[in-house]
Amino acid sequence: MNLSALEWTTGSTGTQGPNPDLANVQIDNLVLTRTVPEPGTTVLVMIGFVCLLGGRRLRATAAGH
């Protein structure tokens, strides 16, 4: 089972006051992982940005002359 979202409330207030059932909560064996892109993907994204910036620079120089 994959957990995609977690909402945390420390207590509920309403006409009856705080909810005592939500006052104490324990979570055990919670593992948080972060996916890291492969180095090849990062290199391709950086090459794309360099090409975009180079294109803007060439266009700016051509418009200035």
C-alpha positions in Angstrom: 0.0 0.0 0.0 1.4 3.4 -1.0 0.5 6.5 1.0 -0.1 9.4 -1.3 -1.4 12.0 1.2 -1.5 12.5 5.0 -3.6 15.0 6.8 -2.8 15.8 10.4 -5.1 17.5 12.9 -4.1 18.1 16.5 -7.7 18.5 17.6 -11.1 19.4 16.5 -12.9 22.4 17.9 -16.6 22.9 17.5 -19.6 23.6 19.6 -18.6 20.7 21.9 -15.0 21.8 22.4 -11.8 19.9 21.6 -12.1 16.3 20.5 -10.3 14.1 23.1 -10.0 11.2 20.6 -7.6 13.3 18.4 -5.4 14.5 21.3 -3.0 11.6 21.3 -1.9 9.8 18.1 1.0 7.5 17.5 2.4 6.4 14.2 4.9 3.6 14.0 7.0 2.3 11.1 6.5 5.3 8.8 9.1 5.4 6.1 9.4 8.5 3.9 11.3 8.2 0.6 12.1 10.7 -2.1 12.7 9.7 -5.6 15.8 11.1 -7.2 16.0 11.4 -11.0 18.7 9.4 -12.8 21.9 11.3 -13.7 21.2 10.9 -17.4 17.8 12.6 -17.0 19.4 15.5 -15.1 22.0 16.0 -17.7 19.4 16.0 -20.5 17.4 18.7 -18.7 20.5 20.8 -18.1 21.4 20.5 -21.8 17.9 21.6 -22.7 18.2 24.7 -20.5 21.6 25.6 -22.0 20.1 25.4 -25.5 17.1 27.5 -24.5 19.4 30.2 -23.0 21.8 30.0 -26.0 18.8 30.5 -28.3 17.6 33.6 -26.4 21.1 35.0 -26.4 21.5 34.5 -30.2 18.1 36.1 -30.8 18.9 39.1 -28.6 22.2 39.6 -30.5 20.6 39.3 -33.9 17.9 41.8 -32.9 20.5 44.3 -31.6 22.4 44.4 -34.9 
